[in-house]
Amino acid sequence: MKKSLALMLIMGATGALAVSMPAAADSVAVPVGQQGEKQVDTPNRGLNKSQVAQRYGEPASRKAPVGDPPISRWVYNGYTVYFEKDYVIHAVRHPNQ
């Protein structure tokens, strides 16, 4: 009986130690604002397609509208501009490659 009680105490203490020991791992966190170029001028929300073309030039490619409402995109060097119908809804920088 004394042996089983002692064994249970040792196992319990060993288990408690294993659970309380922290795991070691390396991680690298890069804030979103530092993941791309510092300053990339992209079109603001609400501009229409003709304003974007006038201010930023012709895109490298234009993707046809899909869905309802129709969402189209213009791909520039470094970013993509998303349009709902004729208006900018978002501009997204491309990741560094």
C-alpha positions as CSV (number, residue, x, y, z in Angstrom):
1,M,0.0,0.0,0.0
2,K,2.8,2.4,0.8
3,K,4.5,1.6,-2.5
4,S,1.4,2.4,-4.5
5,L,0.8,5.7,-2.6
6,A,4.4,6.7,-3.1
7,L,4.2,5.8,-6.8
8,M,1.0,7.9,-7.2
9,L,2.6,10.9,-5.5
10,I,5.7,10.6,-7.8
11,M,3.6,10.3,-10.9
12,G,1.4,13.2,-9.9
13,A,4.4,15.4,-9.2
14,T,6.0,14.5,-12.5
15,G,2.8,15.2,-14.4
16,A,2.5,18.6,-12.7
17,L,6.0,19.5,-13.6
18,A,5.5,18.5,-17.3
19,V,2.4,20.6,-17.6
20,S,3.9,23.7,-15.9
21,M,7.0,23.7,-18.1
22,P,6.7,26.2,-21.0
23,A,7.1,25.1,-24.6
24,A,10.0,26.7,-26.5
25,A,9.4,28.0,-30.0
26,D,10.7,30.8,-32.2
27,S,8.2,33.1,-33.9
28,V,8.6,36.2,-36.1
29,A,5.9,38.8,-36.2
30,V,5.9,41.4,-38.9
31,P,3.4,44.2,-38.5
32,V,1.1,44.5,-41.5
33,G,2.3,48.0,-42.4
34,Q,5.8,46.8,-42.7
35,Q,5.2,43.8,-45.0
36,G,5.4,45.7,-48.3
37,E,6.9,48.9,-49.6
38,K,6.7,51.8,-47.3
39,Q,4.6,54.1,-49.5
40,V,2.5,52.8,-52.4
41,D,0.0,55.3,-53.7
42,T,-3.2,53.5,-54.4
43,P,-6.6,54.8,-55.5
44,N,-9.0,55.8,-52.8
45,R,-12.4,54.3,-52.3
46,G,-15.1,56.0,-54.3
47,L,-13.1,57.0,-57.3
48,N,-14.7,55.9,-60.6
49,K,-12.8,54.0,-63.3
50,S,-12.1,57.0,-65.5
51,Q,-10.6,58.9,-62.5
52,V,-8.4,56.0,-61.7
53,A,-7.2,55.6,-65.3
54,Q,-6.5,59.4,-65.4
55,R,-4.6,59.5,-62.1
56,Y,-2.8,56.1,-62.2
57,G,-2.6,55.3,-65.9
58,E,-3.7,52.1,-67.6
59,P,-3.5,48.9,-65.6
60,A,-1.2,46.0,-66.7
61,S,-4.4,44.0,-67.0
62,R,-8.2,44.3,-66.5
63,K,-10.2,41.3,-65.1
64,A,-13.8,41.0,-66.2
65,P,-16.6,41.6,-63.7
66,V,-18.0,38.6,-61.8
67,G,-20.9,38.1,-59.4
68,D,-23.8,40.3,-58.4
69,P,-23.1,43.1,-57.8
70,P,-20.4,42.9,-60.5
71,I,-16.9,43.1,-59.1
72,S,-14.0,43.8,-61.5
73,R,-10.4,44.4,-60.9
74,W,-7.5,46.2,-62.5
75,V,-4.0,44.9,-61.9
76,Y,-1.2,47.4,-61.6
77,N,2.5,46.9,-60.9
78,G,2.5,46.5,-57.1
79,Y,-1.3,46.5,-56.3
80,T,-4.7,45.5,-57.5
81,V,-7.8,47.8,-57.5
82,Y,-11.2,46.3,-57.0
83,F,-14.4,48.0,-58.4
84,E,-18.0,47.5,-57.7
85,K,-19.7,48.5,-60.9
86,D,-17.8,51.7,-61.7
87,Y,-16.4,52.6,-58.3
88,V,-13.3,51.7,-56.3
89,I,-14.2,49.6,-53.2
90,H,-10.6,48.5,-52.3
91,A,-7.0,48.6,-53.4
92,V,-4.7,45.9,-52.2
93,R,-0.9,45.9,-52.3
94,H,0.8,42.8,-53.7
95,P,3.0,40.8,-51.3
96,N,6.8,41.2,-51.8
97,Q,8.0,38.4,-54.2
